[in-house]
Structure formats: structure tokens, C-alpha cells
Amino acid sequence: MKTANPRKIDLRRFVLPALLLIGLIAVNVYGRRDPSHEEVPYSAFLAELEQDKLQRVEIRGRVLIADVKAAGDEMRRITTKRLPGIDESKLVEKLTDKGIEFVGKAEEPSVLPVIMGWLVPFALIFGLYFFLFRRIAKNVGGSGGPFGVGKSKAKRFDATQDTKVTFSDVAGIDESVGEMKEVVDFLKNPERYKALGAKIPKGVLLVGPPGTGKTLLAKAVAGEAGVPFFSLSGSDFVEMFVGVGAARVRDLFEQAAAQSPCIIFIDEIDGIGKSRGGAAAFGGHDEREQTLNQLLSEMDGFDARTGIVIIAATNRPEVLDPALVRAGRFDRQVVVDRPSVDGRLATLQVHARQIRLAETVDLHVVARRTPGMVGADLAKVVNEAALAAARQYRSEVTQHDFEEAVDRIQLGLEKQGRAMSEEEKRRVAFHEAGHALVAMSVDKADPVHRVTIIPRSIGALGATLQLPTEDRYLLLKSELEDRIAVMLGGRAAERLVYGEVSSGASNDLERATETARQMVTKFGMSEALGALSYGRSRGARYLDAMGEERNYSEETGRRIDREIHQVIDLQDVRALEILTRRRAVLDAIVERLLEEETLNAETLQAIVVGVEMSEGSNSGTTGVFSAEA
């Protein structure tokens, strides 16, 4: 759909006023001239006077106009300008002596100053209107100017021309797609539902984190159903003028009723649908509340059987007003969650349709490397991989390009200009090798995918990347303990080799401490404290929404701190014991890491197996798949 450029000025509006102004000036300048007048110098006028050829003289301001005898009975008229500062009393005496008739007339006022005195102010006001007020009116009230403030800002997309998105373009959220297919079926076959007296839900609320594809899913519903699609954001309703939001809601539903069956999609509905009660009442926004009230009224005022379906999206469902999500309004909620590993694979395949991939590319590995990423993140991964291949002038996107793209998003850019000393580089290598070796030595840690000591822009001097084998929704106590041991492995390696630790483990300590705190206070994994949950969220409806409410005594708080400290200490000792026992493997990984800077899983396994075979170890630790007793 083509949209006009709001900055483009239509010059045709200024052509007519400009022509009128030029015409007025021309009339004033040239219209006052009489073509029969012959303008002569003052000396020529005096000569005609001396020769008694003057019949009549008009003294008009600074101009003298005289009728002069010509050949025969003909008369001609001459005009001359009076000389400033010269006493013309002698001229009057001479005219009197010669019996020449002379008269005095007031100078005709100029039309131009009068016109300009009126025209210039109006022109300034006219220009101010076009360049200032009209632009503000457009931003506030849409294309209708000051009389269109109450018009809806919804963008209408024609399903046959503009909305070409279908369910085949939506991947990774199969459960949500299944829920929305019922809406499509109703829009396509409303008679089947009307015959049974059934009513489709008036409103469908899409709930999920940002970037999961809520807007895309709504467009796919319109594309599949082949109906008009009105799209706007919650912030488009509320403006600085009181009553504008409510007027726009009314106008939106009037447009939708004229185009039914159709879909109204309101993105970020929490912009107008926040709860009106609780602490929000102290800082209430009257205009927003009026808009919400009008939306509730409109949703109650139309019959779902007319074919109007409202789809809204939000990533903050907890702040919505209960009246908005009750039965009869947004009574169906569809969760658009982060995709699983299979969903991420399907999403990557959709975004990779336009990318020329090498035969060696394994998108399943990329999907496993991107846990927690949503559809927008995965689209960025594919695009970054294509850009990486273009920077290297390759004709195809390789697996290495995808690895670089994921590292770029998760870790930041490589800091090529950051030069570390050899001692710092060796310490970083021991730190990352410690993480990797502990992960390779415990039972339930995710397999190590790659280790690198290349500095990154987010401040990391190195990284140990693990590759989950599957999505996990439940975590055992032993799995969490193994994760904490891996987090503390880098610090333990520094203490083992150098006898002291550095500041590089600050992030590891934060994550390890938070994991231990969750184990003790939320998961009931402390035998000393029992199966109790400590602390509760304050909730988004409170003024101090951040933080956690303490619901236990000071003595219990001290016991919680002791339990967290004990969990950390046990895993710290465990990591140190693993690295001490496998010191030869640790040194071998470090030397290879200093040489190549990045090691993949196969190289790490080869190093471990080679060292243990050369030592003839019978300790039961057999490389990547070995376990700590």
C-alpha cells in the first residue's frame, strides 16, 4: 500500500496566491501610467513654457503634468518630476504672467502599500498555518487535519493485495496457530456457526514475550480468512486532547462495521488497557480511562455474529484491567511462547528460504545453540549469517557463518584491537579451560560445544559455550548442582594454578549465587529449611513493583544465607578437586587454546583422550562423557 510522504509540500497550493500578488504589484506599478503621457526632463518643461506652448498645467504632488500645443490643433501631454528643494514660486508667477491655467491636485495614494499592509499579515498567518499548525494537526489527528483529530489511525490492509501472510509463514508456535485456525474457520464459514447458535469469542488476546510472532500470527489469520485487516497500536488512541481516544475507538468500530467481516488488531493493548484499580488509581490517566471505557462499551455493543473479530497482543497481561479480559470481551487467551528446539528449527527454516545455504549447514545445531531465542532473534541470526558470508565474499552461507552470527548476538563483536599481555591471556585460557573441563567431568552438565579466548565487545575476555541436547522444563537438584560446579570451574582453575583469583569471575559468581538462592528459597532443595518457599513477588499492581517481599523472620533469613553459602562452598570444593585430579588435561587444553584461541568439541575430546591414554589412567574418567564419582 503506497502512502504519501508527509514531508512533501504541494507547491500547487502556493501558485494562485503568488500570481495574485504579482498581478497586484503590476497593476499598481504599470496601471497608474498613462501611455499618452510623455515624460520629459524638467529643463524641457521650462523650454516649452518659455516658448508659450503650454496651455494647462497640473501640479500633482512631485509631478507636473502639462498640455502642450502640437502641430495644428493637436495637443500632447507631457509630465516631469519637480526638483526637490527648489522654490517654485517663480514658476507660479511666470504661469500667471503668461495667462496659463494651472491647478493643484493632491497626489493619488499608492494602492500597493495599502494592499501590502493587509496582504502581508494574512500571508504570514496563512504560511504559519501550513507549516506549523497543519503539521501538528497531522501528527495529532491524522491526515484529516484539525477536523480529523477524532478519526481512527488504524491502517487498513486488503487481504487480497496487502496481507499476503499465511500460516505457512508462521513457524515454531504450532499450538498458537491451531487456536487461531478456529477464528479463520468462523470468518470463512459463519453460517455453520450461526445455524447452531454458536458465538465465536469477540476478542482473542495474544500473550507472549516480545518478538515471538504475535503480530505475524494476527496477519496470518487475516491472510488465511481473506478479510480486511485493521491494524493499530494501543498508543494510537490516546493523545493530548481529552476525548480523542474515545472518539477514535468509535470511529474504528464504525469503519470495521462497514467492512465486516474483518479483523481489528490492537498491538500493545496495555497502552490503553491498564488496570484502573489498585495503586494505578493514584496516578490515573483520565483520557486513557475514558478510552478504555469506550472500548469496553463498543465490545459489548456489537454481536460477534456480525463477523468482526478483535485480536490484541501484549507481553504484560498481568497489568490489564479485569473488565477487559472477562468473558464476553477478550475471553480467549492464546499464549505465544518462546519456541522449543523443534520450533526454533522450523523458524530457522522459514527465514532461510531466501538464503543460499551450503550443503554442510546443519540448522539443527543452530537451533540447539539458541535456547530462549524468539522468532525475531532467529531472523536476526539468519540475516547476520548472510552478512558474514557477504563480508567474506562467499557465494554460500556456511555453518561457520551461523556460528559467527550466534556469537555476535550472544557475546558481541570480536575485539580485534584489544591486546592482552601473555600473562593475562594465559590466565583467561586457564579460566575457560576450567569451565570446560568441569563440564566434561560431571554427569548432567550440557555438553561443551566450543571454548574461545577471543575478547568480545560485551566485556567478556573469553567464553565456554555449551550445547543443550534438548529443552528442559524440569531441573533436578543434581543438575543444578552440576551447573553451579561448572560456573565455579573457571575461578577454581585460577586458584589452583596461581594461588589467587581475579575479578574475571564476577558474572560466574552472580549466576551461581542466584541459582543457589533459587534452590534454597523457591525449589525447597534445602534439607535444613525443608519444603517451604521463602519470599514472594510484590506484583505489578503495586507501586514498588520491583524487588521481592520478605515473608520470613530475621533468624530464617540468616539460615537461608548459611544454606546458600553451603551450596556454593560444596560445589567450589568439588570443582577444585576435579581440576586437581585432572591437572594434566587442564594444562593440555590451555596450551592448545593459547595456540589456536578457539577449540570445538571434537578437538577438546581428542585432547582429553590423548592425555589420559598417554598416562594410562584408570580413574574412570574417559573424556567428554566421563563422570565424577
C-alpha positions in Angstrom: 0.0 0.0 0.0 1.5 3.3 -1.1 1.5 6.1 1.5 2.0 9.8 0.9 5.2 11.4 2.1 4.1 13.8 4.9 7.1 16.0 4.4 6.4 16.6 0.7 4.9 20.1 0.2 2.3 20.6 -2.5 3.6 23.7 -4.4 0.3 24.0 -6.3 -1.3 25.5 -3.2 1.0 28.5 -3.4 0.7 29.2 -7.2 -2.6 31.1 -7.1 -1.6 33.4 -4.2 1.7 34.1 -5.8 0.1 35.0 -9.2 -2.4 37.3 -7.4 0.3 39.1 -5.6 2.3 39.6 -8.8 -0.8 40.9 -10.6 -1.5 43.5 -7.8 2.1 44.8 -8.0 1.9 45.0 -11.8 -1.4 46.9 -11.6 0.0 49.3 -9.1 3.2 50.0 -10.9 2.1 49.9 -14.5 -1.6 50.7 -14.1 -1.0 54.2 -12.9 0.9 55.0 -16.1 -0.9 56.7 -18.8 0.5 55.7 -22.2 -0.4 59.2 -23.6 1.9 60.9 -21.2 5.3 61.8 -22.5 7.8 62.0 -19.6 10.4 64.8 -20.3 13.2 66.4 -18.3 12.4 69.4 -16.2 14.5 71.5 -18.5 12.4 70.5 -21.5 9.3 71.6 -19.5 10.8 75.0 -18.8 11.7 75.4 -22.5 8.1 74.7 -23.5 7.0 77.3 -21.0 9.3 79.9 -22.4 8.0 79.2 -26.0 4.4 79.8 -24.8 3.4 76.3 -25.9 1.8 75.3 -22.5 -2.0 75.5 -22.3 -2.7 74.0 -18.9 -0.6 72.7 -16.0 -1.5 70.4 -13.2 0.7 70.4 -10.1 0.2 66.9 -8.6 2.5 66.3 -5.7 6.0 65.9 -7.0 4.8 65.7 -10.6 4.0 68.4 -13.1 1.6 67.5 -16.0 1.1 69.9 -18.8 -0.9 70.1 -22.1 1.4 71.3 -24.9 0.4 72.7 -28.3 1.5 70.5 -31.2 1.3 70.9 -34.9 -2.1 72.2 -35.9 -4.8 71.9 -33.3 -3.4 68.8 -31.8 -2.4 68.7 -28.2 0.0 66.5 -26.4 0.5 65.8 -22.7 3.9 65.8 -21.0 4.9 65.0 -17.5 8.0 65.8 -15.5 9.2 65.4 -11.9 9.6 68.5 -9.8 13.1 69.2 -8.5 13.3 68.7 -4.7 14.4 71.6 -2.6 13.8 74.3 -5.2 11.5 77.2 -4.6 8.9 77.1 -7.4 7.2 80.4 -6.6 8.8 82.0 -9.7 7.3 79.2 -11.7 3.8 80.1 -10.4 4.4 83.8 -11.1 5.5 83.0 -14.7 2.5 80.9 -15.3 0.3 83.7 -14.0 2.1 86.3 -16.2 1.7 84.2 -19.3 -2.0 83.6 -18.5 -1.6 79.8 -18.4 -4.2 78.0 -16.5 -2.8 75.9 -13.6 -4.4 73.8 -10.9 -3.1 71.8 -8.0 -4.3 68.3 -7.1 -3.4 66.0 -4.2 -1.2 63.1 -5.1 -3.1 59.9 -5.7 -2.4 57.4 -2.9 -0.5 54.3 -3.9 -2.6 51.1 -3.9 0.4 48.9 -3.2 1.2 50.0 0.4 -2.5 49.6 1.3 -2.7 46.2 -0.2 0.6 45.0 1.2 -0.5 46.3 4.6 -3.4 43.9 4.6 -1.9 41.1 2.5 1.4 40.6 4.4 -0.1 39.8 7.8 -2.6 37.4 6.2 0.1 35.8 4.2 2.2 35.3 7.4 -0.8 33.7 9.2 -1.5 31.6 6.1 2.1 30.3 6.0 2.2 29.7 9.7 -1.0 27.6 9.4 0.5 25.4 6.6 4.0 25.0 8.1 3.2 24.7 11.8 -0.4 24.1 12.7 -1.2 21.8 9.9 1.8 19.6 10.6 0.9 19.4 14.3 -2.7 18.6 13.3 -1.4 15.8 11.1 0.7 14.3 13.8 -2.1 14.5 16.3 -5.2 13.9 14.3 -4.1 12.0 11.3 -4.5 13.1 7.7 -7.8 14.8 8.4 -6.1 17.9 9.9 -7.7 19.7 12.8 -11.1 18.4 11.9 -9.8 14.8 11.8 -8.5 14.5 15.3 -11.1 12.0 16.3 -10.5 9.8 13.2 -9.0 6.4 13.8 -5.4 5.9 12.9 -5.9 2.3 12.0 -4.1 1.1 8.9 -6.4 -0.9 6.7 -4.8 -3.8 4.8 -6.7 -5.6 2.0 -6.2 -9.3 2.3 -6.2 -9.8 -1.4 -3.5 -7.2 -2.0 -1.6 -6.2 1.1 -1.9 -9.0 3.6 -0.2 -11.9 1.9 0.9 -13.6 5.1 -0.5 -17.1 5.8 0.1 -19.8 8.4 2.9 -21.3 6.3 4.9 -18.1 7.1 4.4 -18.8 10.9 6.7 -21.4 12.4 7.6 -22.5 15.9 4.3 -21.8 17.5 2.1 -24.6 16.3 -0.1 -24.7 19.3 -1.0 -21.0 18.9 -1.6 -21.5 15.2 -4.0 -24.3 16.0 -6.0 -22.0 18.3 -6.3 -19.3 15.7 -7.5 -21.7 12.9 -10.9 -21.7 14.6 -11.1 -18.0 14.2 -10.3 -18.4 10.5 -12.9 -21.0 10.1 -15.5 -18.8 11.6 -14.7 -15.9 9.3 -14.8 -18.2 6.3 -17.9 -20.2 7.2 -20.0 -18.1 9.6 -23.3 -19.8 8.5 -22.2 -23.1 10.1 -21.8 -21.4 13.5 -24.9 -19.3 13.2 -27.1 -22.3 12.4 -26.1 -23.8 15.7 -26.5 -20.6 17.6 -22.8 -20.6 18.5 -20.8 -17.4 19.1 -17.2 -17.0 18.3 -15.2 -15.2 21.0 -15.4 -11.5 20.4 -11.8 -10.9 21.4 -8.6 -13.0 21.2 -5.7 -11.9 23.4 -2.3 -13.0 22.2 0.1 -13.2 25.2 3.8 -13.8 25.0 7.3 -12.2 25.2 8.4 -9.6 22.6 9.4 -11.0 19.2 7.5 -14.3 19.4 5.3 -13.5 16.4 2.1 -12.2 17.8 1.6 -9.6 15.1 2.7 -12.0 12.4 0.1 -14.5 13.7 -2.7 -11.9 13.6 -1.8 -11.0 10.0 -1.7 -14.7 9.1 -5.3 -15.0 10.4 -6.4 -12.2 8.1 -4.5 -13.6 5.2 -6.0 -17.1 5.6 -9.5 -15.7 6.1 -9.3 -13.3 3.2 -10.9 -10.4 5.1 -9.8 -6.7 5.7 -7.3 -6.2 8.5 -7.3 -3.0 10.6 -4.0 -2.6 12.5 -3.0 -0.1 15.1 -1.2 0.2 18.4 -2.7 1.0 21.8 -0.8 4.2 21.9 -2.5 5.5 18.8 -5.7 6.1 20.7 -4.5 8.4 23.4 -3.5 12.0 22.7 -3.1 15.3 24.5 -6.7 16.3 23.8 -9.4 15.0 26.1 -12.0 12.8 24.4 -9.8 12.0 21.4 -9.2 8.4 22.3 -12.9 7.6 22.8 -13.7 9.3 19.5 -11.1 7.2 17.7 -12.5 4.0 19.2 -16.0 4.8 18.0 -14.6 5.7 14.5 -12.6 2.5 14.4 -15.7 0.3 15.1 -17.7 2.3 12.6 -15.2 1.6 9.9 -15.0 -2.1 10.9 -18.8 -2.4 10.8 -18.8 -1.1 7.3 -16.1 -3.6 6.2 -17.3 -6.7 8.1 -16.4 -9.5 8.2 -13.0 -8.1 9.2 -10.3 -8.3 11.9 -9.2 -5.5 14.2 -5.7 -5.9 15.6 -4.6 -3.8 18.5 -0.9 -4.2 19.3 0.4 -3.4 22.7 -3.1 -3.1 24.1 -1.7 -2.5 27.6 -1.1 1.1 26.4 -4.9 1.7 27.0 -6.0 -1.4 28.9 -4.1 -1.0 32.2 -6.0 -1.8 35.3 -8.0 1.1 36.7 -7.9 0.0 40.3 -5.2 -0.5 43.0 -2.2 1.7 43.1 -2.8 2.8 39.5 -5.7 5.0 40.8 -3.2 7.3 42.5 -1.6 8.2 39.1 -4.6 7.6 36.9 -4.9 9.0 33.4 -8.4 10.2 32.7 -8.0 10.2 29.0 -6.7 6.6 29.0 -9.6 5.5 31.3 -12.2 7.2 29.0 -10.6 5.4 26.0 -10.7 2.1 27.9 -14.4 2.6 28.9 -15.3 3.4 25.3 -13.5 0.2 24.1 -15.4 -1.9 26.7 -18.7 -0.3 25.6 -18.0 -0.9 21.9 -17.1 -4.6 22.6 -20.3 -5.0 24.4 -22.3 -3.2 21.7 -21.7 -5.4 18.7 -22.7 -9.0 18.0 -19.8 -11.4 17.3 -22.0 -13.0 14.6 -21.6 -9.8 12.5 -18.1 -11.0 11.6 -15.9 -8.6 13.5 -13.1 -10.2 15.4 -10.8 -8.3 17.7 -7.3 -9.6 18.2 -5.0 -7.9 20.7 -1.4 -8.5 21.7 0.5 -7.8 24.8 3.6 -9.0 26.7 2.2 -7.7 30.0 -1.1 -9.5 30.6 -0.8 -9.0 34.4 -1.4 -5.2 34.1 -4.6 -5.5 32.0 -7.9 -4.4 33.6 -10.1 -7.4 34.7 -13.1 -6.0 32.9 -11.1 -6.2 29.6 -10.3 -9.9 29.9 -13.6 -11.1 31.3 -15.9 -13.5 29.4 -17.6 -11.7 26.6 -14.7 -9.5 25.7 -11.2 -10.8 25.5 -12.4 -14.1 26.8 -9.8 -16.3 25.0 -6.1 -16.0 25.6 -3.6 -17.6 23.3 -0.1 -18.0 24.7 2.6 -17.3 22.0 5.6 -18.6 23.9 9.2 -19.0 23.1 9.7 -21.8 20.7 11.2 -25.2 21.6 14.2 -26.6 19.8 11.9 -28.1 17.1 10.1 -24.8 16.8 13.4 -22.9 16.5 14.5 -25.3 13.8 11.2 -24.7 11.9 11.6 -20.9 12.3 15.1 -21.0 11.0 14.0 -23.0 8.0 11.3 -20.4 7.2 13.7 -17.5 7.5 16.4 -19.4 5.5 14.1 -19.8 2.4 15.7 -16.8 0.7 19.2 -17.6 1.8 21.6 -19.7 -0.3 22.8 -22.3 2.2 25.8 -24.6 1.8 25.1 -28.3 1.9 27.1 -28.7 5.1 24.8 -26.3 7.1 23.0 -28.0 9.9 20.3 -25.8 11.2 19.5 -28.2 14.0 22.8 -27.4 15.6 22.0 -23.7 15.3 18.6 -24.4 16.9 20.3 -26.1 19.8 22.7 -23.2 20.3 19.9 -20.7 20.6 17.8 -21.6 23.6 15.4 -18.9 24.7 15.6 -17.0 21.4 12.3 -16.0 19.8 11.3 -15.6 16.2 12.7 -12.1 15.8 16.1 -13.2 17.3 16.3 -16.2 14.9 15.5 -14.0 11.9 18.4 -11.8 13.0 20.7 -14.9 13.3 19.9 -15.9 9.7 20.5 -12.3 8.4 23.7 -11.9 10.4 24.9 -15.2 8.9 24.2 -14.0 5.4 26.0 -10.7 6.2 29.0 -12.6 7.5 29.2 -14.7 4.3 28.9 -11.5 2.2 31.8 -9.9 4.2 34.0 -12.9 3.2 32.8 -12.7 -0.5 31.4 -16.3 -0.3 28.7 -17.5 -2.6 27.0 -19.6 0.0 26.3 -19.3 3.7 28.3 -21.9 5.7 28.0 -23.4 9.2 30.9 -21.2 10.3 28.8 -18.1 9.3 26.0 -19.2 11.5 28.4 -19.9 14.4 29.8 -16.3 14.0 26.3 -14.9 13.8 25.2 -16.6 17.1 28.4 -15.5 18.8 27.9 -11.9 17.5 24.4 -11.8 19.0 25.1 -13.6 22.3 28.7 -12.4 23.0 29.1 -9.3 20.9 31.7 -8.3 18.3 35.3 -9.6 18.4 37.7 -7.0 19.8 40.5 -7.4 17.3 42.3 -4.3 18.6 42.3 -5.4 22.3 45.9 -6.7 23.0 46.2 -8.6 26.2 49.5 -9.4 27.8 50.7 -13.0 27.6 50.1 -13.5 31.3 46.5 -12.2 31.1 45.9 -14.4 28.0 47.2 -17.5 29.9 45.0 -16.7 32.9 42.0 -16.4 30.7 42.8 -19.7 29.0 43.0 -21.4 32.4 39.8 -19.9 33.4 37.9 -21.0 30.3 39.6 -24.4 30.3 38.5 -24.8 33.9 34.8 -24.3 32.9 35.1 -26.7 30.0 36.9 -29.5 32.0 34.4 -29.4 34.9 31.5 -29.5 32.4 33.2 -32.5 30.7 33.7 -34.3 34.1 30.2 -34.1 35.7 27.2 -36.2 34.7 24.4 -33.7 34.0 26.0 -30.7 32.5 25.3 -29.7 29.0 28.0 -30.8 26.5 30.7 -28.3 25.7 30.3 -27.0 22.2 33.2 -24.6 21.9 35.8 -22.7 24.0 37.3 -19.4 23.0 39.7 -16.8 24.4 38.9 -14.2 21.8 37.7 -11.0 23.6 34.2 -9.7 22.9 32.6 -6.3 23.0 30.3 -7.1 25.9 33.4 -7.2 28.2 34.0 -11.0 28.1 37.6 -12.0 27.6 36.6 -15.5 26.7 33.7 -17.9 26.7 32.8 -21.5 27.1 29.8 -22.4 25.1 27.6 -25.4 25.9 25.1 -27.0 23.6 21.9 -28.3 25.3 20.8 -31.7 23.9 17.1 -30.8 24.5 14.8 -28.3 26.0 14.4 -28.8 29.7 11.3 -27.8 31.7 12.2 -29.5 34.9 15.6 -29.4 36.6 16.7 -31.9 39.3 18.8 -30.9 42.3 21.8 -32.8 41.0 21.5 -30.9 37.6 21.5 -27.6 39.3 24.5 -28.6 41.5 26.4 -29.6 38.3 25.6 -26.2 36.8 26.9 -24.4 39.8 30.1 -26.5 39.7 30.7 -25.6 36.1 30.1 -21.9 36.8 32.8 -22.1 39.6 35.2 -24.1 37.5 37.0 -21.1 36.0 37.6 -19.5 39.4 38.8 -22.8 40.8 41.3 -23.2 37.9 42.7 -19.8 38.6 43.1 -20.6 42.3 44.7 -24.0 41.5 47.3 -22.6 39.1 48.0 -19.1 40.5 47.0 -19.4 44.2 44.7 -16.5 43.9 41.6 -15.4 42.0 40.9 -12.5 39.7 37.9 -10.2 39.0 37.1 -12.1 35.8 34.7 -14.5 37.7 32.2 -11.8 38.8 29.5 -12.9 36.4 30.0 -16.6 37.2 29.6 -15.8 40.9 26.4 -13.8 40.3 24.8 -16.6 38.3 26.0 -19.3 40.7 24.7 -17.4 43.8 21.3 -16.7 42.1 20.9 -20.4 41.2 21.8 -21.5 44.8 19.3 -18.9 46.1 16.5 -20.3 43.9 17.3 -23.8 45.1 17.0 -22.8 48.7 14.2 -20.3 48.7 12.0 -21.4 45.8 12.6 -25.0 44.9 12.7 -26.4 48.5 16.0 -28.2 47.9 17.5 -27.5 51.3 17.1 -30.2 53.9 17.7 -27.8 56.8 14.9 -25.4 55.7 12.5 -28.0 54.4 9.9 -27.9 51.6 9.0 -24.3 52.1 9.0 -21.3 49.7 10.5 -18.0 51.1 9.8 -14.6 49.7 7.1 -13.6 47.2 6.8 -11.2 44.3 5.3 -7.8 45.1 3.3 -8.0 41.8 3.0 -5.5 39.0 -0.1 -3.7 40.6 1.9 -2.3 43.5 3.8 1.0 43.3 7.1 -0.7 44.3 6.7 -3.4 41.6 10.4 -4.1 41.7 12.0 -6.5 44.2 10.6 -9.1 46.4 8.5 -9.0 49.6 10.2 -10.7 52.6 7.8 -13.0 54.4 10.2 -14.7 56.9 11.9 -13.7 60.1 15.4 -12.5 60.6 16.5 -15.8 62.0 15.1 -17.6 59.0 17.0 -15.1 56.8 20.3 -16.0 58.5 19.6 -19.7 57.9 18.9 -19.0 54.3 22.2 -17.2 53.9 24.0 -20.1 55.6 22.4 -22.7 53.3 23.2 -20.7 50.1 26.8 -20.3 51.4 27.0 -24.0 52.0 25.7 -24.9 48.5 28.3 -22.6 46.9 31.2 -23.9 49.1 30.4 -27.6 48.3 30.5 -27.1 44.6 33.5 -24.9 44.8 35.4 -27.6 46.6 34.1 -30.2 44.1 35.3 -28.1 41.1 38.7 -27.7 42.6 39.0 -31.5 43.3 38.1 -32.3 39.7 40.7 -29.9 38.3 43.4 -31.0 40.7 42.9 -34.6 39.7 42.9 -33.8 36.0 45.6 -31.2 36.0 47.4 -32.7 33.1 44.3 -32.5 30.9 43.8 -28.9 32.1 47.4 -27.9 31.0 47.0 -29.6 27.6 43.7 -27.8 26.9 45.4 -24.5 27.9 48.4 -25.0 25.6 46.2 -25.8 22.7 43.9 -22.9 23.4 46.8 -20.5 23.5 47.8 -21.7 20.1 44.5 -21.8 18.3 42.4 -19.5 20.5 39.2 -21.4 19.7 38.6 -25.2 20.3 35.5 -27.1 19.3 34.0 -30.2 21.0 35.9 -32.7 18.8 39.2 -31.1 19.5 38.6 -31.0 23.2 37.6 -34.7 23.3 40.7 -35.6 21.3 42.9 -33.7 23.8 41.3 -35.4 26.8 41.5 -38.9 25.3 45.1 -38.4 24.2 46.3 -37.2 27.6 44.6 -39.9 29.5 45.8 -42.6 27.1 49.4 -41.4 27.4 49.1 -41.5 31.2 47.4 -44.9 31.2 44.8 -43.5 33.6 42.4 -46.0 35.2 40.5 -43.4 37.2 37.2 -43.9 35.2 37.3 -40.5 33.6 37.1 -41.2 29.9 37.0 -37.9 28.1 33.9 -35.9 27.4 31.5 -38.5 28.7 33.3 -39.2 32.0 31.7 -38.7 35.3 32.8 -37.5 38.7 32.4 -40.1 41.4 
